[in-house]
Amino acid sequence: MTVLCDSWQRVINYLRISVTDHCNLNCLYCTGGVSIPPAPRSYALTYEEISRVVEVAAGLGITTVRLTGGEPLLRPDLSRLIGMLGHIDGIKEIALTTNGILLGALAEELKTAGLKRVNVSLDTLQPEKFEKITGSKRLSDVIGGIEAARQAGLNPVKINMVVLRGINDNEIVDFARKTISDGWHIRYIEFMPFGALKSEVGEMVSAEEIRERIKILGNLEPYTGEGGNGPARYYRFAGAKGTIGFISPMTEHFCHSCNRLRLTSDGHLRPCLLDDDEVDLKTALRAGVGTEDLKELIRRAVSLKQEQHHLAEGVGPSKRSMRGIGG
C-alpha cells in the first residue's frame, strides 16, 4: 500500500476539499462580521477536476475526503460529486462539514449518493444570539437539518461549537447537557485569532476551562469508540448516548499528529490551515497535466508541511480568509 509521509514522518491520508467559498452566513469568527465578496463561480474547480485530484491523491495514500466551503451545500448537485468520489479506489470515507441551513432538504439525497458522516457548525441555541453571530435568523433550519441528518443515517452527526468569551461561552453547559438529554455529539473548538479577526471577535476560551465548566454535569469519562479522523479528544458523561470532543489548536496543538492536506475551491493545495504555503493545481489541471506530474505537485505540497503552526506567537495566514481557505 502506498503511504504519503511528510518530512516529520507523519502519514498524510486525509484531504479536505473546499467546493466553494460562497456562504449563506457571515459568521464573526470567519469574516469578523465584514462582508467578503466570494470569487466568481468560474474560479472554482469543476467536479471532474476535483475527482481527478482525488483519484491521483488516492493513488498516493489518501483514504478520507471531507467536503467543506464556504457552505458546500450551496454548490449545485453536490451529490453528483459525492457519487464520483465514492467510486474512486482507495477512498474509504466521504464526510461533509456544513452550517446545516440546507441540510434538511438534502440529507437523504447525500446519504444515498455515498456520504458517510456530517459535521454541523452551530455556536448557539438562542435565536437572537444566532443572528448576532451569523447574521441570519435561520436557527430553526439548522436544528431541523441536524435531525434530518440523524434520521438519514449520517451518524454520528457532530456539532461544532466555536467558543467565544462574552458571546456564547455562557452556553457551554447547555451544549454539554444536550449530549445527555438528546444524544448530541458536541465538539468544542478553541477560536483561532488571526489577521483582522484578532480585534473583531471575542476572546478564545481554552479547552481546559471548558472541561472545568461542564464538570457541573458530572465526571467526564474517556470515550474510546468511533472518533473520526480529526484532532478531537473524546469523552462522555456516564450513561450519556452523546459524546464531547475538544479541539484545542491554541492551547494544546495537535500538529504532531496532523494527517491532512487542504484543497481550496480555486484549486490550490495547502499543507496547513494556518500557513500561507500552497501549490497551484488548477493551472496544471487546465494545462492537461499528466498523472505523474500531478503526483509530484501533491508531493511538493506535502514537503511544505511545517513541524507545527505558530499562531500562539502571532504568526498565521494572511493571504486568505478562513472562508477562502476552507476552514
Buried (B, 14 or more C-beta within 10 A) or exposed (E): EEEBBBEEEBEBBBBBBBBBBBBBBBBBBBBBBEEBEBBEEEBBBBBEBBBBBBBBBBBBBBBBBBBBBBBBBBBEEBBEBBBBBBEBEBBEBBBBBBBBBBBBEBBBBBBEBBBBBBBBBBBBBBEEBBBBBBBBEBBEBBBBBBBBBBBBEBBBBBBBBBBBBEBBBEBBBEBBBBBBEEBBBBBBBBBBBBBBBEEBBBEBBBBEBBBEBBEEBBEBEEBEEEBBBBBBBBBBBEEBBBBBBBBBBBBBBBBEEBBBBBBBBBBBBBBBBBBEBBBBBBEBBEEEBEEEEBBEBBBEBBEBBBEBBBBEEEEBBEEBBBBBBBB
